[in-house]
């Protein structure tokens, strides 16, 4: 029998509903009303409301909801490099994490929340953006809560675990007149932007075929939420395969019209008794192009390839946080690797400051979840599933 899921001392259904975050609520539950209790001697340069240059450009405050690996290793460091936003607050159910983050990033105690006090962010002028970095099955609940505070929202991918939840998230943001963006970092990465140009502008002629694979060998704790169907919504397709779906779509600038799929054999049933271990699928596009894709928790792959009438291009590695390399039939791309998350968050801050639509809005997240659900249906039934 599997160990109890996730590392919070509550069962997963209570966790999914948010109740388990009561853990330690009294330890730092009510945000304080004064800055006087900030840690002495902490340099708070990165938390200034305005930058240190003479331009006085406003920087928007970002609160991270959930302090897991992605927030810890990617988003928080990226917020030290952003030009138009900064790390101003956190929401966590673990008091020990709160203390560590406060010391490391100089976060004011009045900007530290838990899951029961998160609604009080509405009264905090230091926070302009709430970034939801929780298990997939919790995205809808906490995106809606974030929208109800009147703050703009970024939600990590996949947007949610059902099309219905995605629509409810969009409706909540519209109802509260806030912007919603999905954490599709690769739209802001130079190699992937070049792929968009090559494919959509048909610089080598019409694209005929795409190949995409994103996989890794899952060796984490078998109690990880990523192996819990209720919290993850699925396995590698939801976690990694969404990058393949995205890559095919923005290579072509088209949406798929049909999909076929199949699950691969489960060789590690101690891990994969709730979510798929591996999956392969093919998407068909309106102009006749096809995309052959795969994603697995028992393999290693990171590749996006496109073949057109007069040439080809390939990114490999393709989907990671750095070290992306690209080449074409004419030679290397010779493009820089950048901090993808910093660019992504700065782009959303610009949208807010200039009142523009996000390049990666909630509607895109909903579209992709609809495609993911069609892939699962095709794999379960063995039938071609139309998308539309």
C-alpha positions as CSV (number, residue, x, y, z in Angstrom):
1,X,0.0,0.0,0.0
2,X,1.3,3.5,-0.8
3,X,2.4,5.8,1.9
4,X,0.0,8.5,2.8
5,X,0.1,11.1,0.1
6,X,2.0,14.4,0.4
7,X,3.9,15.6,3.4
8,X,1.2,17.4,5.3
9,X,-0.4,15.6,8.2
10,X,-3.9,15.4,6.8
11,X,-5.6,13.1,4.4
12,X,-5.6,14.1,0.8
13,X,-9.3,15.1,0.5
14,X,-9.0,17.6,3.3
15,X,-5.7,18.7,1.7
16,X,-7.6,19.2,-1.6
17,X,-10.2,21.3,0.1
18,X,-7.6,23.4,1.8
19,X,-8.3,22.4,5.4
20,X,-4.9,20.8,6.0
21,X,-3.3,24.2,5.7
22,X,-4.7,24.9,9.2
23,X,-1.4,23.4,10.3
24,X,0.4,26.0,12.3
25,X,-2.2,28.7,11.6
26,X,-1.8,30.3,15.0
27,X,1.9,30.5,14.6
28,X,1.8,33.3,12.1
29,X,-1.8,33.4,11.1
30,X,-2.7,37.1,11.4
31,X,-0.5,39.4,9.3
32,X,0.9,42.1,11.6
33,X,0.0,45.7,11.0
34,X,3.5,47.2,11.4
35,X,6.8,46.9,9.8
36,X,8.5,47.4,13.1
37,X,8.9,43.7,13.7
38,X,10.9,43.1,10.5
39,X,14.2,41.3,11.0
40,X,16.8,43.7,12.0
41,X,19.7,44.2,9.6
42,X,18.0,42.5,6.6
43,X,18.7,44.2,3.3
44,X,15.3,44.8,1.6
45,X,16.6,46.3,-1.6
46,X,14.8,43.7,-3.7
47,X,11.5,44.4,-1.9
48,X,11.4,48.1,-2.7
49,X,8.2,49.4,-4.2
50,X,10.2,51.4,-6.7
51,X,13.5,50.6,-8.2
52,X,16.7,52.1,-7.1
53,X,17.3,54.1,-10.4
54,X,16.3,57.7,-11.0
55,X,13.5,56.5,-13.3
56,X,11.3,55.6,-10.3
57,X,9.6,52.8,-12.3
58,X,6.9,51.2,-10.3
59,X,7.5,47.5,-9.4
60,X,4.5,45.3,-8.7
61,X,4.5,43.1,-5.6
62,X,4.1,39.4,-6.1
63,X,2.9,37.0,-3.5
64,X,3.8,33.3,-4.0
65,X,1.1,30.8,-2.8
66,X,2.8,27.6,-2.0
67,X,6.5,27.3,-1.2
68,X,7.4,24.0,-2.8
69,X,10.3,23.3,-5.2
70,X,9.3,25.5,-8.0
71,X,8.7,28.5,-5.8
72,X,11.9,27.9,-3.9
73,X,14.3,27.0,-6.7
74,X,12.9,29.0,-9.6
75,X,10.3,31.7,-8.9
76,X,11.8,33.3,-5.8
77,X,15.3,33.5,-7.4
78,X,13.8,34.8,-10.6
79,X,12.1,37.6,-8.6
80,X,15.5,38.8,-7.6
81,X,16.2,39.5,-11.3
82,X,12.9,40.9,-12.5
83,X,12.7,44.6,-13.5
84,X,9.0,45.3,-13.1
85,X,7.9,43.1,-10.2
86,X,9.4,41.8,-6.9
87,X,8.7,39.3,-4.2
88,X,6.5,41.1,-1.7
89,X,4.6,38.3,0.1
90,X,4.1,34.6,0.7
91,X,1.2,32.3,1.5
92,X,2.2,29.0,3.2
93,X,0.8,26.4,5.6
94,X,4.2,25.7,7.1
95,X,5.4,28.2,9.7
96,X,9.0,26.9,9.5
97,X,9.1,27.8,5.8
98,X,7.7,31.2,6.5
99,X,10.5,32.0,8.9
100,X,13.2,30.9,6.5
101,X,11.7,32.9,3.6
102,X,11.4,36.0,5.8
103,X,15.1,35.8,6.7
104,X,16.3,35.1,3.2
105,X,14.2,37.6,1.3
106,X,13.4,40.3,3.9
107,X,9.7,39.8,3.7
108,X,7.7,42.0,6.0
109,X,5.6,40.0,8.6
110,X,2.5,41.9,7.4
111,X,3.0,40.3,4.0
112,X,3.1,36.7,5.3
113,X,-0.1,34.8,5.2
114,X,-1.4,31.2,5.6
115,X,-4.3,29.6,3.7
116,X,-6.9,30.8,6.2
117,X,-5.8,34.4,6.1
118,X,-5.1,34.7,2.4
119,X,-8.3,36.6,1.8
120,X,-6.8,39.5,3.8
121,X,-4.4,40.2,0.9
122,X,-7.2,42.3,-0.5
123,X,-6.3,45.0,2.0
124,X,-2.6,44.9,1.4
125,X,-1.3,47.5,-1.1
126,X,2.2,45.8,-1.2
127,X,0.7,42.9,-3.2
128,X,-0.5,43.4,-6.8
129,X,-0.1,39.8,-8.1
130,X,-0.9,36.5,-6.5
131,X,1.0,33.5,-8.1
132,X,-0.7,30.1,-7.5
133,X,2.0,27.4,-7.2
134,X,0.1,24.6,-5.6
135,X,-0.8,21.0,-6.7
136,X,-2.9,21.0,-9.9
137,X,-6.0,19.9,-8.2
138,X,-5.9,23.0,-6.0
139,X,-5.4,25.6,-8.8
140,X,-9.1,26.3,-9.3
141,X,-9.9,26.9,-5.7
142,X,-7.0,29.2,-4.9
143,X,-7.1,31.1,-8.2
144,X,-10.7,31.9,-7.4
145,X,-9.8,32.9,-3.9
146,X,-7.0,35.1,-5.3
147,X,-9.3,36.8,-7.8
148,X,-11.7,37.6,-5.0
149,X,-9.1,39.6,-3.3
150,X,-9.0,41.9,-6.3
151,X,-5.4,41.1,-7.1
152,X,-4.2,39.9,-10.5
153,X,-3.4,36.2,-10.8
154,X,-0.8,33.9,-12.3
155,X,-1.6,30.2,-12.1
156,X,0.9,27.5,-12.8
157,X,0.3,25.0,-15.5
158,X,-1.7,23.0,-16.1
159,X,-4.4,25.5,-15.4
160,X,-6.6,23.0,-13.7
161,X,-7.7,19.3,-13.8
162,X,-11.0,19.9,-15.6
163,X,-12.4,22.2,-18.3
164,X,-15.2,23.2,-15.9
165,X,-12.7,24.4,-13.3
166,X,-10.8,26.4,-15.9
167,X,-14.0,28.2,-16.9
168,X,-14.8,28.9,-13.3
169,X,-11.3,30.5,-12.9
170,X,-11.8,32.7,-15.9
171,X,-15.2,33.7,-14.8
172,X,-14.0,34.6,-11.3
173,X,-11.2,36.8,-12.7
174,X,-13.6,38.5,-15.1
175,X,-16.1,39.0,-12.3
176,X,-13.5,40.7,-10.1
177,X,-11.9,42.7,-13.0
178,X,-8.5,41.2,-12.6
179,X,-6.1,39.7,-15.2
180,X,-5.3,36.0,-15.3
181,X,-2.1,34.6,-16.8
182,X,-0.9,31.0,-17.0
183,X,2.7,30.0,-16.1
184,X,3.8,29.2,-19.7
185,X,7.4,30.4,-19.3
186,X,8.6,29.1,-22.7
187,X,6.6,31.8,-24.6
188,X,9.2,34.2,-23.3
189,X,12.3,32.0,-24.2
190,X,14.3,33.0,-27.3
191,X,14.7,29.5,-28.8
192,X,11.0,28.8,-28.5
193,X,10.2,32.3,-29.9
194,X,12.4,31.4,-32.9
195,X,10.5,28.2,-33.4
196,X,7.3,30.2,-33.4
197,X,8.8,32.4,-36.2
198,X,10.1,29.5,-38.2
199,X,6.8,27.6,-38.1
200,X,4.1,30.4,-38.2
201,X,5.9,32.5,-40.8
202,X,6.7,29.4,-42.8
203,X,10.3,30.5,-43.3
204,X,11.1,27.0,-44.5
205,X,7.7,26.5,-46.1
206,X,4.6,24.9,-44.6
207,X,5.3,22.6,-41.6
208,X,4.6,19.0,-42.3
209,X,5.5,17.2,-39.1
210,X,6.3,17.9,-35.5
211,X,7.9,15.6,-32.9
212,X,7.8,16.5,-29.2
213,X,8.9,14.5,-26.2
214,X,9.2,15.6,-22.5
215,X,10.0,12.9,-19.9
216,X,12.1,12.1,-16.9
217,X,12.6,9.1,-14.6
218,X,10.5,9.7,-11.5
219,X,12.6,8.9,-8.5
220,X,11.0,11.1,-5.9
221,X,9.2,10.0,-2.8
222,X,6.3,7.6,-3.9
223,X,4.0,9.7,-1.7
224,X,4.5,12.7,-3.9
225,X,1.3,14.5,-4.9
226,X,2.3,14.1,-8.5
227,X,1.3,10.4,-8.3
228,X,-2.1,11.2,-6.7
229,X,-4.8,11.4,-9.3
230,X,-7.0,13.7,-7.2
231,X,-4.2,16.2,-6.7
232,X,-2.3,15.9,-10.0
233,X,-5.2,15.2,-12.4
234,X,-3.0,12.7,-14.2
235,X,0.6,11.7,-14.6
236,X,3.3,12.9,-17.0
237,X,0.8,14.2,-19.6
238,X,-0.4,16.8,-17.2
239,X,3.0,17.6,-15.8
240,X,5.2,17.4,-18.9
241,X,3.1,16.5,-21.9
242,X,1.4,19.9,-21.8
243,X,4.7,21.4,-23.0
244,X,4.6,19.1,-26.0
245,X,1.0,20.2,-26.7
246,X,2.0,23.8,-26.4
247,X,5.1,23.4,-28.5
248,X,3.2,21.9,-31.4
249,X,0.5,24.6,-31.3
250,X,2.8,27.5,-31.2
251,X,5.1,26.0,-33.8
252,X,2.1,25.9,-36.2
253,X,0.0,28.8,-34.9
254,X,-2.9,26.4,-35.1
255,X,-5.0,24.3,-32.8
256,X,-5.4,20.5,-33.2
257,X,-8.6,19.1,-34.6
258,X,-8.2,15.5,-33.5
259,X,-6.1,13.2,-31.5
260,X,-5.2,9.5,-31.1
261,X,-3.3,8.1,-28.1
262,X,-2.3,5.1,-26.1
263,X,-0.9,4.4,-22.6
264,X,2.4,2.5,-22.4
265,X,2.9,-0.5,-20.2
266,X,3.2,0.1,-16.4
267,X,6.5,-1.4,-15.3
268,X,6.5,0.3,-11.8
269,X,3.1,-0.4,-10.3
270,X,4.3,0.6,-6.8
271,X,4.5,4.2,-8.2
272,X,1.9,4.3,-11.0
273,X,-1.3,2.8,-9.6
274,X,-3.3,6.0,-9.9
275,X,-1.7,8.0,-12.8
276,X,-0.2,6.9,-16.1
277,X,3.5,6.0,-16.3
278,X,3.9,6.9,-20.0
279,X,1.7,8.1,-22.8
280,X,2.0,8.7,-26.6
281,X,-0.3,10.6,-28.8
282,X,-0.7,12.1,-32.2
283,X,-2.4,15.4,-32.9
284,X,-3.8,16.3,-36.3
285,X,-4.0,20.0,-37.4
286,X,-6.3,21.7,-40.0
287,X,-3.6,22.1,-42.7
288,X,-2.7,18.4,-42.6
289,X,0.3,18.6,-40.3
290,X,0.7,16.1,-37.5
291,X,2.5,16.1,-34.2
292,X,3.8,12.9,-32.7
293,X,4.3,13.4,-29.0
294,X,5.3,11.4,-25.9
295,X,5.6,11.9,-22.2
296,X,6.8,9.6,-19.5
297,X,7.9,9.3,-15.8
298,X,10.1,6.4,-16.8
299,X,12.3,7.9,-19.6
300,X,14.5,10.8,-20.3
301,X,13.7,13.2,-23.2
302,X,13.4,16.9,-24.0
303,X,13.0,17.6,-27.7
304,X,10.9,19.7,-30.0
305,X,11.4,19.1,-33.7
306,X,9.8,20.6,-36.8
307,X,10.1,19.5,-40.4
308,X,8.9,21.8,-43.2
309,X,9.0,21.7,-47.0
310,X,12.5,23.2,-47.3
311,X,14.1,22.6,-44.0
312,X,13.9,21.6,-40.3
313,X,14.7,22.8,-36.8
314,X,15.2,21.1,-33.5
315,X,15.5,22.2,-29.8
316,X,17.3,19.6,-27.7
317,X,17.2,20.0,-24.7
318,X,14.0,21.9,-25.2
319,X,11.7,22.2,-22.2
320,X,14.0,22.7,-19.2
321,X,14.7,25.9,-17.2
322,X,18.0,26.4,-18.9
323,X,20.6,24.9,-21.2
324,X,18.3,25.0,-24.2
325,X,20.1,24.4,-27.5
326,X,18.7,24.9,-31.0
327,X,19.7,24.1,-34.5
328,X,18.2,24.3,-38.0
329,X,19.0,22.8,-41.3
330,X,21.1,25.9,-41.9
331,X,23.1,25.6,-38.7
332,X,23.0,26.5,-34.9
333,X,20.5,29.0,-33.6
334,X,23.1,30.7,-31.4
335,X,20.5,32.3,-29.1
336,X,21.0,33.1,-25.4
337,X,19.6,31.2,-22.5
338,X,17.7,33.5,-20.2
339,X,15.8,33.4,-16.9
340,X,12.5,32.2,-18.3
341,X,10.5,32.8,-15.1
342,X,11.8,36.4,-14.7
343,X,10.8,37.2,-18.3
344,X,7.4,35.6,-17.8
345,X,6.6,37.6,-14.6
346,X,8.0,40.8,-16.0
347,X,5.8,40.4,-19.1
348,X,2.7,40.0,-16.9
349,X,3.6,43.0,-14.8
350,X,3.9,45.0,-18.1
351,X,0.4,43.8,-19.1
352,X,-0.9,45.1,-15.8
353,X,0.9,48.4,-15.9
354,X,-0.1,49.0,-19.5
355,X,-3.6,47.4,-19.2
356,X,-3.0,44.8,-21.9
357,X,-4.0,41.2,-22.4
358,X,-1.5,38.5,-21.3
359,X,0.2,36.6,-24.0
360,X,-0.7,33.4,-22.1
361,X,-4.2,34.1,-20.8
362,X,-6.6,31.8,-19.0
363,X,-8.4,31.1,-22.2
364,X,-5.1,29.4,-23.5
365,X,-4.9,27.4,-20.3
366,X,-8.5,26.2,-20.8
367,X,-7.9,25.3,-24.4
368,X,-4.9,23.2,-23.4
369,X,-6.8,21.4,-20.6
370,X,-9.5,20.6,-23.1
371,X,-6.8,19.0,-25.4
372,X,-5.3,17.1,-22.5
373,X,-8.7,15.6,-21.6
374,X,-9.2,14.6,-25.2
375,X,-5.8,12.8,-25.2
376,X,-6.8,10.9,-22.1
377,X,-10.2,10.0,-23.7
378,X,-8.4,8.7,-26.8
379,X,-6.0,6.6,-24.7
380,X,-8.8,5.1,-22.6
381,X,-11.0,4.3,-25.5
382,X,-8.6,3.6,-28.3
383,X,-10.6,5.9,-30.6
384,X,-9.8,9.0,-32.4
385,X,-11.2,12.0,-30.5
386,X,-12.2,15.2,-32.3
387,X,-11.3,18.5,-30.6
388,X,-13.5,21.5,-31.0
